[in-house]
Amino acid sequence: MELANLEENTALVTYYYTRIYKELCMTLTQTGYAWMKEVLSGHPIRCVNAFRMSLDLFMQLCEDLQQKYGLTSSSKISVQEKVGIFLYTLALGVSNRDVSEGSNVPEKQSVKLFMMPWNPYVDGAKGSWIQHFNVYHHIKNDSRYMPYFKDCIGCIDGTHIDAYIPVANQMRYRGRKGVPTFNVMATCDFEMYFTFISVGWEGSAHDTRVFIHAIETPSMNFPKPPEGKYYIVDQGYPDRKVYLAPYSRVRYHQSQFEHVLPTNAQEAFNRVHSSLRSCIERSFGFEEEMENIEQNAKV
């Protein structure tokens, strides 16, 4: 009888701890809201490190998402927290499980909570930062570009970033700059938002090779233009369908037109093409400005 009671009690205890008793997983003393408040009210470099943007830009983004795209707070999480989780996930490449360590609110699943409803490539999305089906204001309000470039959705260009790698591996990373670099290809829209970045190629790799690999490798998820839309590219990339390059062996850069205006249709096209494509040059420059902000804040 005692043995039977012992076995019965053991079964009950086992059932209780496996089926009924639940130990809390997230027992952090600081909530996500408290962490966000600390970051946004603290040293400027903390906001740049966490979200890759200044405090003013972060707050403006939150305001735009609320007013223009209908993003709202919920009963447990604010708009600033939603945006912060999303940017933090992208900036640091962390997983949802890692993000959840920042709060004990189970609702905070960054991909489900923020990214998917606003993904510009999801059919039926309420809003899109990449306005594939609308004419950008940058083009619509400038007679140099409208209506000639009304179907252009962005620019593609490359840049070289210094690479710090072992001496034995430096040779293939030495390109036209003479020092080890990474050849980085990026696309941006006309609101200066980067929409795609390909990294990791050695500095000696030709721009065309980096470009072909990006657009023809499915796993890269390159944002190919919708029907009727296209990108503009510089002379370092092949002139393909939906990738519009300038005329070769014809004046192109703006500095070449300072003293002598275009003398034919090809030069006129190249001048406007160069002017419009300068958007991505300014986007790269903005990233350098953010790096300068970070360096100055450290000083």
N, C-alpha and C positions, 0 to 999 in steps of 0.2 A: 504493500500500500504506500509506504513512504517513498519507495523508488518511483512509483507511478506519479505521486504528487510532485516529486523533484523534477521528473521529466516534463510534467505539465507546466510547472512554474518556469522551467528553462525555456520551453516553447513560447510561453507568454512574454517573457522578457525579451527573447530574440525577436518576436513579432513586433513588440513595442519599439525597439530601437531601429528596426529595419523599415517599418511601415508607418509609424506614427510620429516618433520623435524626429524632429528636424533641427539640426544645428545650423545656426545662421552662418552663411559664408562671408558676406560683406559686413564686417563689424568695425569699419573705420570710424574714428571719432570725428573726422573732418568730412563734411558732405561735399559733393561736387560744386554746389553753389558757393560754399565758403572758399573753396580753392579758386574758383573763377574770380570771386571778389578780391581775393588776395593778389592774384596775377594782374588783374585790370587796374588795381589801385597801387600796385607796387612799382618797382623800378622798370623803366621803359624797355629794358633789354629782355625782361621776362616775357613780355607780350610777343616780342619779335622771336624769341627762342621757341615759345610754345606754339604760336600760330603763324609764324613767318610773315607778320605784318605789324605795322605800328598800331598803337591804341586807337588813334583817330580813324585809321582805315578800317580797323575791326568794327568799331562802333557804326561807321557809315555803312559797312556791309550788312550789319544786323538791321539797321534802319531800312535799307533798300529791300531786303528780303521780306520785311514786314509789310511795307507800304506798297511795293510793286508786285510781290509774288505771294502775298498772303500767308507767310509763315507766322505761326502764333505760338504762344506759350501754352503749356498744358498744366494740369493740376500739380505736377511734381517737378517740372523742369522749365526753365525760362528760355527765351529765344537766344540770349547770349550763351547759355550753356549748350544748347543744341548746336549752334554755329561753332562754338569753341571745341566741342567734342569732334565734330566733323573735320575742322582744320587741324586739330591736334593729331587725329588719325592719319591724315594725308601728310602732314609735315614730318612726322616721326616714323611713319610706316608701321604703326602698332596695330595689333589685332583687337577685336572687340573684347576679348578676355582681358587684355592688358588695360584697355580703357576702363573697363568695369572696376578695376582696382582703384580708380580715382573717385568712386562714389558707391554708396550702398543702395542706390536707386536702380532697380532691375530694368526700368524702362529705357535706360541709356544704352541702347545698341545703335552705334553711330550709323552703320550702313542702313538699317531698317528705319531709323528715326529721321534721318535728314537727307542722306545722299540720294536714295532711290526716288523719292517724290520730285526731286529737282534735277534729276539726271537729264541733260538735254538730248540724249539719244533714246530715251524711253518714249514710245508712242503715247500721245495723249498727255504729256507732261504739262503741268499748269504754266510753267515758265521756263525760260532757257537763257542761260548766260551766253550761249553760242547761238545767235539768232539766225539759224540756217535758212529760215523761210521769210525773213524780213530784211529789208535794206537797212544797213547800218546808218545811223545819223551822220557818222563821219563821211560817208559817201553821199547820202541823200542830200545833204545840205551844202555840198561843194560842187560847183559847176564843172570843175576840172574832171571829176570822177563820174558824175551822173549825166546821162544814163549808161555810160560806157562800161562801168565796172559795177553795175547794180547787183550782179549775181556773184560777186566775189565775197567769200566768207572769211578770208584770212590770208596770212602770209606764212611762208616757210623759209627758214634760214638756218645757218649753222654758226657756231662760235667755238673757239678753242679755250679750254679752261686748264690752268696749270695742273699737272699731274705729279704727285709726290710718290714715286715708286722706287723699288730697289734698282741700283745701278745696272745690274745684269739684264734688266728688262726694259731699260730706257730707250734703246736704239729705235725700236719700232714705234715708240710714242713721240719721236722727234719729227715734227712736220715742218711747215713753212716758217714757223717762229723760231726754230732752232733749239727749243727747249722741250722737254716732255710735256705733252698736253693730251687732253681728251677731246675728241671731235664730237661735239654735241649738236644734234639737230632738234629744232623746236618749231612748233606752229603756234600762232597767236591770232586772235580775232582783232577787230578794230576798236575794241574797248580795252586793248592791251592786256587781255587775259591769256595766259598760256593754256592751250588746249591739248598739247601733246609734247612730250620730250623723250628723245632717244639718247641714252647716255652709255658710256662704257667703251666706245670705239677709240682706238689709238689715234694719236694726232696725225699719223702718216696716212690714214685711210682717206680715200677720196670722198668728197661730198656726195657724189653720185652713188657710190657704193653704200653709204650710210642711208641715203634716201630710198634706194631700191629695197634694201633690207627692211626698212620700216614699213613701207606701203605694201610689201608682198609677203610679210610674215604674219599669219593670222594671230599668233599669240601676242603680237605687239599691240593689237587693238587700235590701230591707227584710225582716227576719225575721218574716213573718206567722205568727200562731199556728196550731198544728196543730188538727185537728178537735176541737171540744169545749173548747178553751182560749181565753183572752182576756187582753187588757191592761186596766188601769184608767187613765183619763185624767182631767184636771181639766176645769173648766167652759169652758175656752178652746178645747176640741176638740169636734167633733160627736159625738153619741151614736150610734154605728153598731154593727152586729153585730161582735162580738169586740173592741169598744173601749167599755168600760163607763164612762160618765160619771156624776157624781152628779146628784141631783135639782136642778133649777134653781130659783131664788128660794126656797131653803130654807137655813137655817143649815148651814155646812159646815166652816169652819176650827176647829181645836181650841180656839183662844182664845175662840171664841163659846160654848163649852160649859163654861167655867170656873166660872161662877156659876149657870147654869141648865141642868139636864140635859135631854136630848131629851124632847120632849113628844108625839111621834108616831113612827110607823114610818119615815117619810121622813127625819126628823132623825136617828133612830137609825142608819139606813143611811149617811147622809152622814157622820156622826161616825166610823164604823168605816172607811168608804172613805177619808176624809182621813188617818186614822191609818196605814192600810196604804200609802197613796200617799206618805207622808213619806219612804219609803225612797229615792226618787230625789232628794229634797231633801238627804238626808244624803250621797248619792253625789256630788252637785255640791259639797257642802261638803268632802268628802274630797279632791276635786281642788284646791280652794282651799287645803286644808291642805298638800298636796304642793307647791304653788307657794310657800307660806310657808317650807317646809323648804328649798326651793331658794334663796329670797332670803336666808334666814338663813345658809345655808352660804356664799354669796358674800360676806356681810359678815365 
